[in-house]
Amino acid sequence: MAGIVTDPVLRERLSALKASLSAGLEKVDPHHRLLGRPVKYEVTDGQTLVITFRDVPSIGEAEVLGVKRLLGERAFCSVSPQSAERLIVRFVVTLA
């Protein structure tokens, strides 16, 4: 993860979010649109976690809502083109 988190409470929250996503992604992503794609975890300002999936062929509302449920009520999603055939899907989670 990029960014250094020194607060043990935030560090524990990051670990819990990553574990929840890892454990539940296969169930909420039955078409494997996110599962197995390159993923990056980045902490910004010590308060926000940005999870970026690259090379996503498509994404449906059900998958987005499923991931947001795994991450909690403070999760937001954005989708942007990476190329003509691939998307970048970002989930932003407030840690504080």
N, C-alpha and C positions, 0 to 999 in steps of 0.2 A: 504494500500500500504506500502510495506517495504521501508525503506530509507526515510529520512526527506528532504522535499523540502521546502526551506525557500523563494526562489525567487517567488514573486507573479505571474510573467509572466509564469514561468515554471509550477507553480501550476495550473494556469488557462488552460494551454495547456494540462496538464494531465487530468483535468476535461473534457475538450472538447473531447479528444481522447476516454475517457471512455464512454462519452455520445454518441458519434458517433457510437462506437462499439455496445453499448447497443441498440440503436435505429435501426441500420441497419443489425445486425447479422441475424435476422430471414429471411430477404430478400435475403442475399447472401449465406445463408446456408439452402437451401430448404429441404435437407435430414436430418437436425438436427444432423450433425456429430459433431459440436462444441457447438451448442445451448444446454444449460442445463448441460454441462460437468463442472467438477470442474475447476475453473479458478483462477489464481493468478496474481496479478499485483505487479511488483517489480521495483523500481527505483535503478539503479546502477550508481555510480559515479556522481549522481546528473544531469546526462546528457542523460541517456538512460532508456527507459521504456521497460521492458521485460514482455510480457503477455504470460502465460503458461497455455495451456489447457491440462488436463490429462484425461485418460480413453477414448480417442478418438478411435472409432472402425476402421475408415478409413478416408482418406481425399483426395479430388480431387483437381486438379489444379484450377478448377473454384471457389471452396470455398476459396482457398488460395489467388487467385487474387482478389476475392471480398473483403476479409478482408483487404488486402493490400490497395485497393482503399479507404476503410473506414478510414484507418489509415494514408494515405498520402504517398507521394513519398519516404519518408525516412524509409519505413518499409521493413523489411527482415523477412524471414520465415525459420525455420528449423524443420524437423520432425525426431524423433528418436523413437526407440522401447521402450515401457514401459514394455511390456510382449509379449508373443507370439500372443495375440489377441488385444492388445491395444497399442496406440501410444501416445507420448507426442508431441504436436504441439506448438512451440514457435514463437511468433512474436516479433521482436526487432525494436523499433522506437527511432531514435535519436531525442532528444527534443530541442537541441540548434540549 
